Amino acid sequence: MRLNTAIAVLAGLVLRLYFVLKFPATESGDGPFYIELASNWLKNHVYGAMVDGRLVPIDTRVPGYPAFLAAVFAIGGNTQRAVMLAQVLVDLATCVVIAMIAARLAPEHVRSRVMLAGLWLAALCPFTANYTAITLTETLVTFLTAAGLLVLLQAAALEFAPANARANAVPTGVNPWFVAGIVGGFGALVRPETPLTLIAAGVVLLVLWRRPRDWTKLVRVGVLMGVGVLLPLVPWAARNWRTLHQVQFLAPRYANLPSEIVPHGVNAWTGTWLWRFRDVYLTLWKFDDEAVPIDTIPPSAFDSADERNRVAAILAVYNDSTTLTPEIDRAFGGIARERTARHPLRTYIEIPFLRCVSMWFTPRVELLPYSGQIFPLRSEWHDDRRDLVVSVTLFAIGIIYAGLAVAGAWMSRKSPGWAVLVVFVIVRTVFFATMVETPEPRYVLECFPAVIALAAQVFAGRAQLSSTGSG
């Protein structure tokens, strides 16, 4: 068992080092901005960025990940390689936590086997491993998400498990619901949506404790988690009140500076048709920076030739200056309202559903030098076989993990806390499909601790099925 565990950890280390050394992503996404925040905090003692040539305090990003970067810079030097190596260690720790979650779901007599399966599945997961090679929040927040889920399962075991299972639970010294809230609060300092783990647990408890006689327990747990999640946020909120003279426990909804325009109209318009991540590069991420040619927008964005002409006219005005003005944004908002009025189910049901599919069923090559393009299969095979093989392989791996998770969820459906993992995956997916404008595959990466822990249940074999059937 120990040898197998050591080999699994070593395999996970080798995979992550491979991504760090072979495919480091040093200029992607918000990475440079996080580095700027960390460097200013460390060197100038100001949590801020350069605005109009001046270093000014800001609140557009929560401070958890910049604090992590600053700590790494203070110890290992101001290099992204040091950050990536630190993230390798964090992600290996996440693998261990995932294995512990998997073990807690399994019957006691097969926990060692399931724990080892969870460790191997986590260690060899290329999707989480890949994100250690970029200065983004994913690795750190995935660890905090996994830790929060583990504590929630501990809390569920104490609340709902039979007496013998409660006796075997490891005492924490502090109420686990409160601890789960604290972990969620620290997670919110890295990514504001991390407390979705607590919301998932709340949904499960609302169903289980829906009768009036259980409402006292529901209020007790809600208060414990609520107080816990607020405690880590209070210093950040106090800083914002003292420095910026405003109440801000997290960060602005659109991470914008006070002088920046929030493109509500553009967001509403893309919300009526945009569901593929590749279209984000062609539209949303170009506005206020680059020209947006009408020919790069897919036909699904238009209900008629007249509508296409109207959008082309708006874009022509925008492309003259590549500046998104309030008037241009309102024009897009008007088209969005018309499209939604004509097809409300498309905006509120079809597009969010397609975004869910897009975020989950993708090769996840956004950090790799591959296209992720699979169809048309024959054409891709002739154009670039290596690209196609990598894309198909990663796509298949994602399908395998998802399929194992579904099977494992069915097998472990009698386990205390099982529903928390399933509901968390659903809640997080729906949240990002409906509340966030860009359907990036990385947004469901934080679901993988739950996915892998559930997938590991399959390796319990007949013992798990027997236990489920008798439960």
N, C-alpha and C positions, 0 to 999 in steps of 0.2 A: 504493500500500500504506500509506504513512504517513498520507495523508489519510483513507483508510478506517478506519484504526486510531483516528485522532483523533476521527472522527465517532462511532465505536462507543463510545469512552470518554465523549464528551460526551453521547451518548444515555443511557448508564448513569448519568451524573451527574444528568441532568434527571429520570430516572425515580425515583432515590433521593431527590432533593430534593422531588419531588412527594409522596412518602409522608411525608417528615419534616414538610413544611409543611402538608399536607392531613390526614393521619391519624396524628398523633403519639400514641403510647400511653404516657401518663405515669404511670398508676397500675395497670399490669397485672402480674400474677404476682409474681415475686420482685424486681422492679425496685426498689421502695422499700427493701427490705432490703439489696440490694447498695449502694445509695446511702448508707444508714446506715453500713454497714461502711467504705466509702471515706471518708466524712466523718469518722468517728471516728479512722480511721487517719491521715488528713491533719492534722486539727486537734488531736486528743488523743494521737496517737502510740500508740494502742491498737487492735489489730485485734480489735474486739469490738462488742457491742451492749448495749442497756439490758435488763437482766433484774432484775425486782423493784425497779426504781428505781435500779439501780446499773449503771455501765458495767463489764462484765466481759469478759475475753478469751474467745473461742470458737473452735471449729474446725468449725462446722457447714457452712461453705462454704470451698472452696479459695480462695486469695488472688489468683489471676490476674486475674479480672475486676474485683474491687475495686481492685487495683493500677492497672489501666487507667483506671478511673474517677477514681481519685485523681490520676493524672497529667494527665488532661484537666481536672479541677477546678483543679489548680494552675496550669495554663496559660491555660485559657479561662473560668475562673469556675465556681462551683458551680451549673450549670444543666444540665438534661437536654438542652436544645437543643445545647449545646456537645458533649455526648456523642454525640448523634445525627449531628451534622456530622462528628465524628471517625470515627464508624462508617461514614459514607458513603465516606470516603477509604479506610478499611480494606477495605470491600467492593469498591471499584474495584480495589484491589491484588489482591484475591482473583480478580477477573475476569481479570486479567493472568496470574496463576498458573495458572488453569484453562486459559487459552489455551496456555500452555507445556506443560501436561500433554497437551492434545489434540495439539499438534505432536509431542511425543515418541512418541506412539502411531502416528503416520502415517508412511508411506514418505517418505524424504528429499525426493523431487522434488515432493511435494504438501504439504509441511509448512507453507509460508506460507499456502496456501489454507485448510488445516484450522485453523491457529492463528487466522486471522481469523474463521472460522466459530465457533470456540470462544469467542472474545472477544465476538462479537455475541450468541451464545446466553446467555452469562453476563451481559452488560450488560443485556439485555432480560428477564432472568428476574424476574418480579414477586415470586416467593416469597422469594428471598434479599434482594431490594431492600426488601421490606416490613419485614424485621426490623432494618433500620438505624434504624427509627423507634420503637424501644423499648429501654429499658435492661435488656437480657438478654444472655446470653453468646453467642447464636447467631452474630452477625456475626464476633466475634473468633475463636471456636473453628472456624468454617468456614474462615477464613483459615489457621489453623494446621493444620487437616486437609488443606487443599489443598496447603500447603507440604510437609507430611509425605508426601503421596502423590507429589508431584513428586520428592522426594529418593528415595523407594522405587523409582520408575521409573528414576531414574539408577543406583541400585544394581543393579537387575535388568538394565539394559543392560550394565553392566560384567561381570556374572556370566554372562549367557546370550547376549548378542548376538554375531554373527559378529565376526571380527577387525577388519573395516573399520568396523563400527559402534562398536567399542570405541575405535578410533583417533580417531573424531570426537567422542567423549564429552568434555564439558567437565571438566577436572580440578578437584577440590574442595580438594585438599591434605589432607583428612581422609577416612577411610573413610566412604562414604555410608551404610552400615548403621548406623554409630555416630551420624552426623548425624541420621538418621531417628529413632533412639532419643531423642536430645536434643530434637528437635522434638516428639515424642510426649510427653516429660516436661513440657515447657512447656505443651503442650496440656492435659495432665492437671491442671495448676494452674489452668486455666480451667474445664474440665469433666472429671471423673475418668475418663470412658469414652473419651476421645480416643485412648489407645493401642490401641484396637481396630484402627487402621490397621496397627499392628505385628503384632497377632494375625492379621489377614488375610494379611499377608506370610508369617508363620510357617506358616499352614495351607498356603499355596501351596508353600513350600519343603519342608515335610514330604512333600508328594506328589512333588515333583520329585527330592528327595534321599532317598527312602525306602530306597534300597539301602545296605548297610553301607559300601561304599566311599566314600559321600558323607557319612557321618555326621560326619566331622571338619569339613567345611565347614558343616554344619548347626549344630554346637556353636559354631564360630567366630562365625557370624552371630548366633546367639542370645545369646552373651555380649556382643558389640558392641552390639546393640540393648538388651539388658537393662541394661548399665552406663550407656548413654546415657540411657535413660529415668529411671534413678534419680538421676542427678546433679542435675537441676533440683529434684527433690523433697526432697533432703537438707536444705536450709535450712529448709523448711517443717516437716519432721519434727523437726528440732532445736528449732525454736521451740515445737512442741507438747510436746516432752519437757521443755523448760526451763520453759515457762509453765503447762502443764496437767498435767505429770507423767504423760504417757501416750504410747505409740508410735502415731502416726497420720501416715501418709505422704500420705493423701488427705483424706477427710472421712467422717463416719459414714454408714453405708449409707442411713439414712433422714433424714439431715440434722437429727437431733434433739438437743436439749439433754439432759444426763444426767437431768433431772427429768421429762422428757416421756415419755409412754407411746407405744411403737411399736405401731400397730394391726395386729399380725400376723393376728389373727382376721378383722378386717374386710377386710384385703387378700386373705386366702385366700378369703373368701366372694365378693368381687367378682371374683376371678380365675376363678371358675367360670361367670361370665355376662357380665361387663362387657367390651365390645369397641368401643363407640362413644364417641368423645370427649365428646359432649354428655352422656352419662350420668355422666361424671366430675363435672360441675358439680352434678348432682343428688344425688350420694352422697358420694364420697370427699372432695371439697373442702368438704363441709358438716360432716362429723363433727368433734366437739369445738368447734363454733362456732355452727351453726344446727340447727334441727329438720330431720328427714328424713321427710317424709310418706310413708306406705306407697304412696299412689297415684302417686307420681312414679317408682316403681321399675318397670321393664318386666316384663311377664309371664315373660320368659325367665329371670328370677332365681328362679323357683319351679317345682318339679317337681310340685307338688300344692297343693290348697287348704289342706291341713293345714300344709304347709310355709310357705305365705304367712301363715297365721294365727300361726305361731310367730315368723316375722320381724316381723310387726306387733306382737306382744306385746313383743319385745325393743326395737323402736323406740319403743314407748309409754313404756317405762322410760327410754330414752335421752332422748326428747323432753321429759320432765319437767324435766330439768336441762341438756340439751344438753352433757353432759359424758360423754366416753367413758371409762368405768371399766374396770378389768381384767376384772370379771365380765361386762360387756356384750361386751367384745372376745372373751372365751373362748366366750361363747354363739354369736357369729357363727362362730368357728373350728370349733365343733362341727357347725354346719350345713354349713360348707364341706367338712369331712371326709366327711360323709354324701353330699353331692352328688358329690364326687370318687369315692367308692367305688362309687356307682351308675353313673356315666358318666366313667370315667377318660380316655377319648379326648376327651371334650368339654373337660375341663380342660387336658389336655396337648397336644392337637392342634388341635381345632376353634377354641377361643377364641384361642389365639396366631395361628392362620392368619387369622382374621377381624380381629384387631388389625393384622396386617401390611397387609391390604387397606385397613383404615380409615386407617392412617397415610399410605399412599401415594396412594390414590385419593379425594381430598377436594378441595374448592375452595380450601382453605387461607385462609379468611377470618377466622381467629380474632382477628386484630388489626384487622379492618375492621368498619365498621358495617353488615354484611350477614349474613344468616342462614346462607347456604350451603345452604339447603334447596332441593332441586330437584324432589322428588316429594312428592305427586302433581302432575304437570306442569301440568295444566289449572287446578287450584286455585291453585297458586303464581303462574301467569300472571295470573289475575284479582285476586289479593290484592296483589301488589307486583311489577310487571313489571321495574322497574329492578333490584330485588334478584335476581330470577330471571336476568336477562341477565348481571349481574356474576358470579353463582354459576356459571352454565353456562360462561361464557367462561373463568373461572379453572380450572374443572374440565377443560375441553377443553385448555387450555394444559398442564396437568399430564399429561394423557394423551399429548399430542404430544411433550413432553420424554421421557417414559418410552418411548414407541414408538421415537423416534429413537435413544435409548440402547440399546435392545435390538438394533435394526438395526446400529448402529455397533459394538456388542460383537461381533456376528457377523462383521462386515467386518474387524475388527482383531484377530481371535482368534489370529493368528500373531505379533503384536507382543510383544516382551519387556515384561513387566510388565502386560500386559492382564489376566491372571487376578487380579492384586492388586486392581485396581479392582472387578472383578465380585464377588470374594469379600468385599471390604470392604462393599459394599452389602448383600450377603446377611447377613454377620455382624452388622453394626450393626442391621439390621432385625430379625433374630431375637432379638438381645440385648434390644432394647426391647420386643419383643412378649412375651417370656417373663420377663424379670428386673425390669421396671419396671411398676408397677401402673397407671399412667395412659397410655393409648395416644395421646399428643399428636402431632399431625402435625409439630410442630417438631423432634421427635427424629430424623427422617430428613432434615432439612434439610441436615445435614452430609454427607449422601451426594451432594448435588448437584454438588460439584466432579467426582466420578467420573461421575455421570450426564451432565453437560454435556460433559465431555471425550469420553466415548464417543459421545454424540449428534453431536458435531462431525465424527466420522469419516465420517458419511454424505455430507458435502459434499466428500469427496475424489473421489467419483464412480467412474467406471470404473477409474481408476488404482489406487484402493485395492482394488477387487475383483480386478483383474489381479494385484496384488502378493500378495493373500491366496491366490489360487488357485495361484500358482506357489510359495508358501511351503511 
